[in-house]
Amino acid sequence: MLREGGTQVIELKDWERTHAAQSLSDDAPRCWAPEEVKMSYFLGILVPTDYAKRIEALRREFAEWALRPQRSQPHISVKGSAGLDDDPEILTTIEEIVGRTPPFSIRLGDPAVFEGEPVLYLSVKSPGCSKLNRALIDTIAARTGAEMHPLEASGWIPHLTIIRLKPDLLPRYPEILSATAASLSPYPTFTVDSLRMYRQEVDEGPWIPFRDFALSGRTEGDESAQSRDQLGP
């Protein structure tokens, strides 16, 4: 479903809500009404379907590496949860930023593990993605007053998470990186034309697609061509 301005509202499937609901403990007390749960959000970019399937296959093959199952579909992280919610003003802010951003290309690269945090990821090379990330962080921080994650404040690293590794696997990192590269190379280059907002409805539950925002800004070439057309021959 599309809303004016290029925002897509994603209708949640029954199984997605059921999956989220199953994350609640059956032993939770039912004699009192639970407190309102504050949902969490993040912004990410989908990878091409065929490549996402390769990532999912690697996750299944090397499930022994995982601290826990991944809770979201393969994506490139662009903006963490700080300052994000479903408030209309926040959604409008995101829509404005993304709407003036032209589509850009992304090239995935070699696997790595974050220093100090056992997350196996693919590197992302894209000036356009970095520019969008900075615009989102700076604008949302200024408009909401929310404290950004330290890594966002100091320099967010766009990445595609493969697996959150068990902490005791440090001695096996060379083996893990080699196996990941063998499974996922050659790395694709693709064009991004939308940004997806995900929502976590239950603590520790799955991240469910919430909204898509279209990248509809003009490139410098488009603007130059439009100017020539307006001026005439």
FENKA-V741886 format. One record per run of one state. SS is the DSSP state (H for helix, E for strand, L for the rest). FROM is the first residue (numbers start at 0). LEN is the number of residues. If there is no record, write none. Layout:
<<SS/FROM/LEN> <SS/FROM/LEN>>
This chain:
<<L/0/1> <E/1/2> <L/3/3> <E/6/3> <L/9/4> <H/13/9> <L/22/17> <E/39/7> <L/46/2> <H/48/13> <L/61/1> <H/62/3> <E/65/1> <L/66/8> <E/74/5> <L/79/8> <H/87/12> <L/99/4> <E/103/10> <L/113/5> <E/118/7> <L/125/1> <H/126/18> <L/144/5> <H/149/6> <L/155/3> <E/158/7> <L/165/1> <H/166/18> <L/184/4> <E/188/4> <L/192/1> <E/193/7> <L/200/6> <E/206/8> <L/214/5> <H/219/12> <L/231/2>>
